[in-house]
Amino acid sequence: MTVAAEPVADTGEPVPAPAAVDTAPAAPVSRARRLAPWAVLVVGVLALQAAFASATFPARLDTTFSDPLDRLARWAQSNRRTHPLFTGFFSPLTRALTWALDSVQGLLEWLPWFVLPAAVGLLILVRTRSRGQAAVAVAVTLYPGLVGLWPETMATLALMTVSVVLCVVIGAPLGVWCAFRPGVERVVRPVLDAMQTVPAPIYFLPMLLFFGVGPVAGAFATVIYALPPMVRLTTLGIRQVPGEAVEASTMFGASGRQTLLKVRLPMALPAIMTGISQSIMMALGIVVLAALLASGGLGQVILEALRQRATGRGLAAGLAIVAVATVLDRAARAVAQTDRTRWLGRRPALIALGALVAAAVAGRLAGSVAFPGVAETTLFDPVDSGVVWVRDNLSWFTRPVNDTIVGDVYVPVRDFLTGTVAWPVLVAVPAWLAWRVKGWRLAVFTAAAVVTMGLLGWWADSIDTLTQVAAAVVLSLAVALPLGVWAGTSTRVEAVLGPVLDTLQTLPSFVYMIPVVNWFTVGIVPGMIASVLYAVVPGIRITALGIRQVPTESLEASQAFGATPAQTLLGVRIPLAAPTIMAAVNQVIMMVLAMVIIAGLVGGGALGFQVINAVTRGEVGDGFEVGAIIALMAMVLDRLTQGIGQRLQPPSDR
Amino acid sequence: MSTDVAGSGAGVPLAVDGLWKVFGPRPDRALTLAADGATRAEIQAATGCTIGVRDVSFTVAPGETFVVMGLSGSGKSTLVRCVARLTDVTRGRVTLDGQDLTAMGDADLRRIRRRTMSMVFQHFGLFPHRRVIDNVAYGLEVQGVAKADRQARAAEVIEVVGLGGWAQHYPQQLSGGMQQRVGLARALAVDPKVLFFDEPFSALDPLIRRDMQDELLRLQRAMPRTIVFITHDFAEAIKLGDRIAIMKDGAFDQVGTATELITNPATDYVREFTEDIPKAKVLTAAALMTPMAPGAEVPHDPTGAGPGGARTVAAGAAVETFLPVLLDGADTLTVVDADGRAVGVLARTDVARALG
C-alpha cells in the first residue's frame, strides 16, 4: 500500500521522545513503534479523505466480465443439445443423475407407505438390537406422512440420498488419496476451504450453466456444499490409524491394497462415519436453497410457505427435513455398525427382509400405497394463529424496532459509508487492519478484494451488504458473547440453552424467517433477525466451550490468590478463552454473511438480491460477478478473524 | 503344548552387515561426513539429516535370542524396523537364511514375510475392529488360507498363549497383558522362523511383564526361533537374551553375553547399566571360574567332600546359591559339569572381585 507507507517518516516526529523516562532504555523506542501504525492510519485516512472527498468509484470493469459470461450462458443455452462438451460430458452426467434420482424416488413412491418406516426400524433393530432407537426412528420416519408431506418428503429423501451417496463415493476416495499424498492435499485443501467459506447460493450459478434448471443441478450443488467434511474426516481417519497396526499388517506380508481394505479403512470408519453425518447435516442445510433451482420436494414447500407467510406449513416442512436427515444419519450408522456382538444375527435379518418384501407386495396388491391422510399440516394451524396474534397485537413493539434499525442505524451508516466517506478510505482501513493482523500479504489481498467490488461496478451494493453484515454481527455478538460466557460458567444455563440452540441449528434457517417476515414485513430487518438467530448458535456454543476449556488449575490458582469471581472471569477465564472466543466471532461472521445473502429472498436487497435474482432468472454474468465479490468478502473476513485469533494465542501455542 | 502348534521350523540365521539408516534430505552427504568421523550433532547441523543407525553389524544364530538394549533415541526401534525392512535401509545388508532382504523387491519381500517372519509391537498394533480370533488369523488371511483352516489354527495358538475362552472378544475388552498375548499369538500363528519384538512388554505392569517374559522363555525352550528383541530394560535383556547388544547414538557400544557385559563392560556407558544389576543372581560359577585342563589335579580342600575332598558347585549355578558356602570359610570351590566332571576352580577372591 503506497498511500499508507508514505507518512511513516513524519509520524516518528510528532511522538514526543521522552528522554526523561528512566526505565529501560528501550521504552521510548517501543512506544514510538507502538504508536506509529496508528499514526499511519489517522494521517492516511485524513489525507485520502481530503484528496478523494467527492470522487465516485470508477467502475472500470463494469461489463468486462459480465458480458462474456452472459454470452457464455446464452451459448450454453443454445448449444446444450449439440456441443460435444454437453453431449459428451454434461448431458450424460445429467442423464445418469436424473436416472438415479428418478429411480430412488420412483422406488420410494412405488413402495406402500408403511414399508419405509418398517425398513428403517428393522435395519436399526437388526444391527444394534436397540428397540428404543428403532422405535424413535420409526416415529421420525412416520412424521412427514402424519403432517401430509409424504410425497414431497420422498422427493427430498431421494435428493438427499443420491447427494450423500455421491458425497461418499467422491469424498472417501479423495480423502484417502489426500491422506497418502501430501501433494494432493496441498491442492485439495484450499479448494475445500473455499467451498466451506463461500455462501452456498454462489455454487448454484455454475450448476445452472452446466446442468440447467432441475433436481440434478440441486443435487450437484448439494454435493459440493456437503463434500468438504467427508473428505477432511476421511483423511483424518486414515492418518489417525496407529502406525503399529499398519506395520503389523505389512509384517504379515499384506499388500498395500490388503492393508487399506482390511486395516486402514475399517479403523478409519468411525471418523468416516462422522464425515457422513456432517455431510448429511450440510446437505440438510442446502436442500431448501436447492428448491431455487426447481429441485422440488420439501424445499419447494418451504419457499412457497415463505412467499405465503404460512409459518405453520413452513415449520411442518422444516421439521420434515430434519426428520429426513435424522433417518439418513441413523440408517448410515446402523449400516456401519461393525460391533457384531450387537447384531441380531443373520437369520432374523433374513426373516425381516422377507417379511418386508412380502409386506410391500401385499401392500401393492391391496392398493394401500399412499399415506393415509391423518392430520395434514392443520396440525400446525395454532402456530399460524400465534404468529398472526403477535403481528396484530405486538406491533407497538415490532414497528418501532423495525424503524429504529432501518431509520436510525442502517440507513445513516450506509449513507455515511457510500456518500460521505471517500472510497479510498474504505480500501485503506481494512487493508491497514489486515496489515496489522497478518502482514502485508493479507493487506494486499484485502485491498485488492475491496477494489474489485468497485471495479466490477457493485460498490454501493457491496457496501450496503457489508453494512448489514456488520450490524447483524454486532447484534449477534451482543447476544452470543454474554450468553456464551454465562453458559460456560453455569451448567444450568447451558442445560436450558441446549435444546433451544439445537432447534435453531437443525431447523432450516428459512423456517424462522417466515414468522419474522410476518412481523417486520419485507425489508432488511427480517433478514438481519434471521441472521442473528442463525449465527448466535455457534457464537454461544464455541464461547461456552472456550470458557469451559480453561484449565481448572488456572482457576484454582486465581482463587487461591483471593480473586473474586469477577476478577477470575475477567483476568483469567476470558483471556485464556480469547482464541476460542475469536473462533466463535469468526463463525458468527461467516454465518451472518451466508444469511444476509439468503435474505435477498425476503427483501434484504443489495448483493443478496442480486444473487437470488441471478439464480432465479439465469442472469449469469451479474451473478458470477456478485458471487465472486461475496466469495472475496468471505475469504477476507475469514482470514482477518482467524488472524486475530492467532494473535490472541499464548506465544508458546503459536 | 504340542510341538506342532509351536511350529515346525527351528529358526534360520540372520545377519546384518554394515547397516546405516539416515533420515533427512541428503543421506549421501551425511554418510560421507560420518565416514570422516563426524558426530551425530555435527552431521545434523551440516546436512539436516539425523543418523538413526550407524554402521551396525551382527549375526543371530538359528534359535538364538539376540537382545538390543538402549535408551529412547538410541536408534533401537529404527534398527529393528530396518532389519524387518519396514523402513528402507540407507546402506548395508540384511541377510535372512542366505537371502538378501535389502535387495528384495516388494513382491519377494511379501512372500518372505508371509512365510518366515513376524513382529510383536510395543503398543500391540492390534486391529480393534477384529475379534481376538480374527486378529490372530490375520497373517493366514493375508496368505489366502481358507477361513475354516485359519480359524482352527488361530484357536490352537490362542490356547497356547493362555487366552482360551477369549477368542470371540474384541481387543479393547482385554487387559494390557492379555492384549499383548493376542499380539504374540498373532505373530506365532503364521509359524515364523524369525520373530522381531519391539519393546513388547514395556507398556505392561511389572508383574504382568514378568509373566510375559516367562511365557516367552517357555515358548522359546519348546520351539527355539531366531529372535531379535528390543528393550530399554537391562534386567529384561539379561533375563531373555542369549547375547545382548548395548546401543547408543545409533551404534553398538558392546555385544556379548550377560556375563561378559557385567564382568567386562567395554565402556563406562555399559558399566552404568550393569551397576544396578543383582550380580549374585545373574553370574554363574562357570562365568567366574578359572577353567582347568581336563584331568588336571584338583586342589585339596580338607573340609570338602567332593572329588579329591574339594567342595563342588554346578557350572550353571548362580553365585547367590553357593555364596553361603564361600562365606562359611571355603577359599576355593571346584566347578563341575552336569556329569560331575571337574571343569574349573573358583576362588573366593574371584567371586569377591566380580561382585564388587
Chai-1 contact restraints between the chains, C-beta under 6 A:
chainA,res_idxA,chainB,res_idxB,connection_type,confidence,min_distance_angstrom,max_distance_angstrom,comment,restraint_id
A,E244,B,F121,contact,1.0,0.0,6.0,A-B,restraint_1
A,E244,B,H123,contact,1.0,0.0,6.0,A-B,restraint_2
A,E244,B,G125,contact,1.0,0.0,6.0,A-B,restraint_3
A,A245,B,G125,contact,1.0,0.0,6.0,A-B,restraint_4
A,E247,B,L86,contact,1.0,0.0,6.0,A-B,restraint_5
A,A248,B,G125,contact,1.0,0.0,6.0,A-B,restraint_6
A,M251,B,R113,contact,1.0,0.0,6.0,A-B,restraint_7
A,M251,B,M119,contact,1.0,0.0,6.0,A-B,restraint_8
A,F252,B,Y138,contact,1.0,0.0,6.0,A-B,restraint_9
A,F252,B,G139,contact,1.0,0.0,6.0,A-B,restraint_10
A,F252,B,V142,contact,1.0,0.0,6.0,A-B,restraint_11
A,G253,B,R110,contact,1.0,0.0,6.0,A-B,restraint_12
A,G253,B,R113,contact,1.0,0.0,6.0,A-B,restraint_13
A,G253,B,R114,contact,1.0,0.0,6.0,A-B,restraint_14
A,G253,B,V142,contact,1.0,0.0,6.0,A-B,restraint_15
A,A254,B,V142,contact,1.0,0.0,6.0,A-B,restraint_16
A,Q258,B,V142,contact,1.0,0.0,6.0,A-B,restraint_17
A,V263,B,F127,contact,1.0,0.0,6.0,A-B,restraint_18
A,P266,B,H129,contact,1.0,0.0,6.0,A-B,restraint_19
A,T338,B,H129,contact,1.0,0.0,6.0,A-B,restraint_20
